[in-house]
Amino acid sequence: MSNNYDLVILGGGMGGYVAAIRARQLGMTVAIVEKDFIGGTCLHKGCIPTKSLLKSASVFQSIVNSQKFGIETSHPLLHYSEVLARKDKIINQLYQGLQTLMRRNQIEIINGYGRLLGPSIFSPMSGTISVQYDDGRDHTVLVGKHVLLATGTRARTLNVLPIDGDYILTSDDILALKELPKSIVIIGGGVIGVEFASLFHDFGVDVTIIEAESKLLPSFDQDLSMQLMKELKQKGVKILTSTKIVNQQINHKQLVDLEIVSNEGTLSISTEKVLVAIGRSANTDDIGLDNTSIQTNDAGFITVNQYYQTKEDHIYAVGDCIGGAQLAHVAAHEGKLAVEHMAGVLEKFQHTTFTPSCVYSQPEVATVGLTEQQAKEQNINFKIKKLSFKSIGKALINGHSDGFIKMIINVETNDIIGIHLIGQDVTELIAEASLAMLLDATASEIGLNIHPHPSLSEAIQEVALAMENQPVHTI
């Protein structure tokens, strides 16, 4: 016996559940197959828990450094168990709210492991989903007029550093720690590695980052990467770039001995924990793709067209499992567009060219559009203006003024093609920059927009005015 729906979604993360809500708004019947918890990695093992920990770490550092604001405190105590309890409370509150959303939208949630079937007695087309249950119940068969794959990713690993869950950890394992280690080496200087380095250092852990490339955040604008490295080093984070691990072992003191190689030779480091944060691998190797004509690239990510259709045009795929930016808000955007294309209501395709990307370390990093390096590679005639937050009153008031904003425009069109920020709370500023680029705003148009004073947002207006040689608060 099979159950029939307009749309069956494999994966209940942000891409899956946002797509489901949009599908219901369009009158479609929807089922989501999810093997764990609705909300996926972002809610339970990614965005939300890490940002909760980062906030606690930031508050702790604010108290430690409160003398800068004329307030003296004596020996603040960190209770990590209460930090974890706060994290869990936030996750639970959001999880309960998401479950309510699913019920109100009459979206059926099926907790099991789903796999695609080929043509069968249930459907002449491939894409029927067989759901397997842990408790031994008989499989359920779901037939969808359309199918959406939103299976996400998992942490990548290194052969030289086999994950054991005790000493050598993934980001999933690190969130399960009940106590802070005294020292940690983080393998990988991308977004995940930098955020964990920031929060652990701010909690008082001895932190070392090992990155194979020549800089942290390799895909970001070089000026942002250099400033981030400078500030993290000033805080006390040790950073080793152009470096790789060649060997490891657990010594008699229950520490991990790492042998690393760089351009400067071989070095040994001993640490209590090792976090492997070298990116994510697609969850596509056991979902029945071989029963279909769906194609993947060499890394296992599903190949789709501009409307997120796979080789089987009734089967779509969105989010991390198709590669690309691998951001929760991108997955949600893709899921919405895919469903609108299924329903034939997509009036104008909205490209994700202007996707903002954020790093919630201290300092924060936010970016949208082309980097300076990408503009050069595309042979664009561009112009750059940079503005230090030292000229912004609110940044001085907040006690964090070391960062900057960098704007890049196309000289021939005057369109803004990139905006990059580093500093406190810049992740709250990037949406204005993203909207400006979506609307093809020029620097002069941003300069005309009145920004409140004092606010960090004045930095966007001031750098735009500087681009037009009309700066007010800077020389």
N, C-alpha and C positions, 0 to 999 in steps of 0.2 A: 504494500500500500504506500502511496506517495502523497505528499502534501504539496500543493501548488500555490505559487506566489507570483506577483509581478516582478519582484526583485528578491533574490537571495544574496546576502552579503557574507563573505567568509572573512571574519576578523572584526572584532568590536572595539577597535581603537578609535582615535579621533576621526580618521578618514572614514571608517565604517559607520560609526554612529551618527555623524553629521550627515552623511549620505542618506542614511535611513530616515532621519527626521525630514530632510528635504523631499524624499520620495513620498512620505506620508502626506506632506503638505500638498503634493501634486496628485494625491488620490490613489497612490499605488499601495498594494499589499506587500508587506515587507517582513522578512525573517533575517535575523543575524545569528550566525553560528560563531561561537566564541569558546575556546578551550579553557580559558582562565576567567578573568573578570572583565565585565564591560568597562571600557575606559582605556584598556590596553596599557602599553608601556608608559605613555606620557603620564597618566594619572597614578599608576601604581609603582613604577620602577624608574621613572625618568624625570620629566619636567617638574611635576609638582613636588615630589619628595626632595629632590635636589635643591629646588629654590627655597623650600622651607628651611632646609639646613643652612643654606647660604644666608638667609635672613637672620637666623639665630647667630651665626658667626659674625655677621655685620654688627648686630646689636652688641654682642660681646666686645668687639673691637671698639665700638663707640664708647662703651663704659670704661674700658682700659685706657682710652685716650681722652677721657672727658676733661682732663686738666687743660686741654687746648681751648676749651670753652669756659674756663674759669670755674670748673666744678671738680672738687677733689673727692675721689672715692678710694677706699682702702681694700685692696685684695678682693676683687669680685670673684665669686665662685661660679664655675661652670658645672651644671648638673646635666650631663649628656643624656641620662635616662629621660629627663623631662623634655629635653630637646627632641628626642625621638618620639615621646608621647605626643608632643604638639604636632609633629609631622604626621603621625598616624591619625590624629583627630581631624586634621585638614583633609587628608585623603578620604577618610570615612565620610565626612560631611559631603564632599564632592561626589563620592560614589553613591551615597544615598540619593542625592539630588538627581544624578544621572539615571538611576533606576526609576525614579519618579517620572522623569522625562520619557523614558521608554514606555512606561505604562500609559501615560496620558496620550502619547502618540500612537498607542495600540501597535507597538512594534514587538513582534515575538522574539524572545531571546532563547536560543537553544544552546545549552552548555554541553559541548562535546567537541570532538575533533573532526573537522570536515575535509573531505577529499572529493575532487572532481572525478566524475565517471565519463566514459565515452558514450556513444550512442547505444541505447538499450531499449528494453521494453517500456521504460518510463518516459523516454523522449528520443525522437529520431536525431536530435542534436546532442553533441557533447556538452557538458556543463551541469548535468544533474549532480547534486551534492549528496554524498553518503556520509552520515554523521555517526561516528563511533563513540561509545560512552565508556567511561572508566569502570562503571559498576556492573558491566556485563550485560546490560540491556541490549535487545536486538537493535541493529542499525536502523536509523530513520533515513528515509530518502526524501530530499527536497528538490522540487522541480521549479525553476524560475524562468519566467519569460526572459529576464535578464539576470546576469550574475555579476557581482562586483567582488573582485579580490582585493582585500586590504589586510594582508597577513603580516605586514610589518617586517621587522628585522630582529636580529639577536646580536649580542656582542661578538666581535671577531676575536680570535685567539692566535697565539704564536706557538709554533711547535717547540721552540726553545724554552717557552714558559708555560708548561702544562697547568691548566687551572685545577687547583685542589680545594678551593673554597675556604682554606684556612690561612695559608701564607700568600698564595698567588690567586688574585681575585679578579672577577669582572665587576662592572658597575652594579650589577644585581647583587653580588655578594657583599660589596662594600656598604650598601644600604642596609644590609642585615646585621652589621656589626653592632654589638651592644655596648662596646667600650671603644674609646679612641685609642689608636696605637700611639706609641711614642715617636715612631718614624714611619715614613712611607715613601716608596719610589713609585712614580707614576710614569708608565710607559705610554707615550703619546701626548703631544702638545696641541691637540685639536681642541674643539669646544668642550668635550666631556673632560678631558685631562686638565684643562685650565680651570674649569669650574671646581673640580674636586681639589685641585692644588690650592685654590684660593680659600675654599671653606676649611680645609684641614689646617692650613697655615694659620688662619684666623682663630682656630680653636686651640692653637698652641702646639701643633704637631710639626716635627721636623720633616720638611717636604723637599723632594728632588724630582724634577721633571726630566725625562729622557726623550728627546725627539729626534727622529731620523733625518728630518729636513733641516735646513739652515736657520729656521725661525719658528716660533710658535704661531698657531693659526695660519698655516701655510697658504690657505686659499684666500685670506683676507688681504686688504690693502697693506702694503709693506709698512707705511708710516704707523698704522695701528699696531701691527705686530711688534715693531721696534719699541714703541711707547709702552706697550703692555709688558714686554720683557724687562724694560728698564724699571718700571714700577714694581713688578713682582720681585725682582732682584733687590731693590731697595728695601722691600718688606722683609727679605730674608729667605725667599724661595730660591733654591739652587736649580739652575737651568743648564742642561747639557744638550747642545744641538749637534747636528751632523754626527749622531752617535747611535750605535746599535748594540743590543745584547747578544753575546756569543755563548754564554754559559751561566748556569745557576745551580746552587745546591743549598740545602738547609744545614747549617752548622750545629755544633754541640750546644750553642747558646740559644737555639731555636730562633735564629735569625736567618734571613735569606742572603746568601753571598752572591752578588751579581758581578759577572765579568763583562765589561763593556769596552767597545773599541770606537775610537774617534780618530779624526785627522791628527790628533796630538799623541796617539798611542793607546795603550791598554790601561784600564783603571778598574779597581775593585771597590765595590760599595756593599756594606752590610745594612740591612733594614729589617724592620719588624714585619712590614706588609709590602706587597707589590700589587699595584692596580694596573691591569692591562686595559688601556683605553685607546685602541688603535682603529676605531671605526666599527661599523656594523655590517653584518652579512644578511642577505635576504632570506626570509622564511618561505622559500619556494621549492625546497627539495623533497618534500613529502606531502604535497597537496594535490597530486594527481595530474600535474601538467602533462605527463607523458601519455595521458589518455586523450589529449587534445592536440591541436596544431599550434597552440600558444608557444611563442618563442621567448627565449631569455638570452641575455648577453653572456659574455665569458664569466662575469662575476655572479651570475645567477639572478640578476634583476630582470623582471618581466618587461618585454618590449611592447610599447603602446604607441598609438598615433596621437595627434594633437587633441583628440577628443577622449583619450584614455581607453580606446578600444584595443583589445589584443587582436591577434590574427583571427580569432573567432569573434566576429563583430558584435555578437550578443553578450560577450563576456568582456568586462571592463576591469581595469586594475588601477589603483591609486595609492598614494602614500609612499612610505619607505620601501615597499617591495618593488617599486619601479625605479629606485635610485633617485638621482637628482638631489635636491636640497635636503631631503630627509628631515623635515621640520614638521611639527604637529600642525601648525597653522597652514602649511602648504598642503598637507594631507586633507585637511578639512575643506580647503578651497577646491582641491581636485575632486573630492568626493561629491561636492555640490554640483560642479560643472558636469561631471560624468552623468549624474542622475538627470540633470536638465537636458542633456543630449539624448539620453534614453527616451525621455518623455516628449522630445521634439519641441521644447520651449526655450532652447538656448538661442536667444535673439542675436547676441553678439558675444563671440568667444573672448574671454578675458585671459590673456596670457599672464603667466606668473613672472614676467621679466622684472617687475618691481617688487620682488619679495624681500621684505626686511629680515635680517638675520641678527640674532642677539646672543651675547655671551654675558652671563649674570655673575661674573667674577667681580672682585673688587680690585681695580676699577672695572666698571661695566664697559662692554663694547657693543656698538650697534652699527649696522651697515645696510645700505640698499643701493642697487645699481652696480655700475662698473667700477672696478678698482683702477687706480692710475696705470698699473701694469697692463690690465686688459684693454684700456683705451689706447695704449701704445701699440699693443699687438694688433688692434683693429685699424690702425693707421688713422685714428680720429684726430682732427685738429681740435685740441682741447685746451682749457684754461683752468687753473687751480687757485683757490684761495683757502687759507687755513686761518683759524681764529683760536687763540688760547682761551681757556675758561678763566684765566687770571684776569681777563678784562670784563668778566661777567659778575656783577655784584652778588647774585644769589649763590654762585659757586664759592665765592669767598666766604659768604655767610655760613654755608654748609661745611666749610673747612676742607673742601676737596676741589682744588683748582688746577691740578697738574695736567688735566686732559685737554682735548681740543676737538674742533669740528673741521672737517675738510670737505669742501664742495668742488665738484668737477662739472664743467659745462662744455657742451659742444659749441665751439666758436662760430661755426657756420650757421647753426640753427638757434643758438642761445638757449636750447633746452638743457635742463639739468640731467646729467647722465650718471651721477654718483654722489652720494652723501655718506660720510663715514665719521663716527663719533667715538670718543673714548673718555670716560669720566663717570662721576657719580650720577646715577639715575638716567643715563642717556638712553636706556631701553624704553623709557617713557616718552622720549622725544622723536624716535625714529618713525612713528606712524605719520606725523606731519610731513616728513621728508618723502615717505613712500606715496602719500596721497598727492603731493605736489608733482612727483614724477608721473604718476598715473594720469594726471590731468594736463600733462605737458606744460607745467608751469615754468616760467623763466625766473631767473634770480630776481629781476626787478619786480615781478609780481609777488614773490615772497616778501621782498622788502616793503611793499605797500601794505601788507597785512599787519594790522596792529597786534603786537605781542604784549602781554602783561608785564609790568615791572614792579618789583624785581622777580624774575623767573629765569630758569635755565633755558627756556624756549627763546629768550632773546638772542641766544647764540646763533640760532638759525637765521633770524632776521639780520643780525649784524654781519654774518659772513656773506649773506646774499647782497647786502648793501655794499660790502667791500668789493664784491665781484663787479659792481657797477661803479666803482670808485667813489662811493658815497658813504663811507663808514662814519658812524656817529661817535661811538665810544672807543674806537681804536685808532691808532695812528697809521 
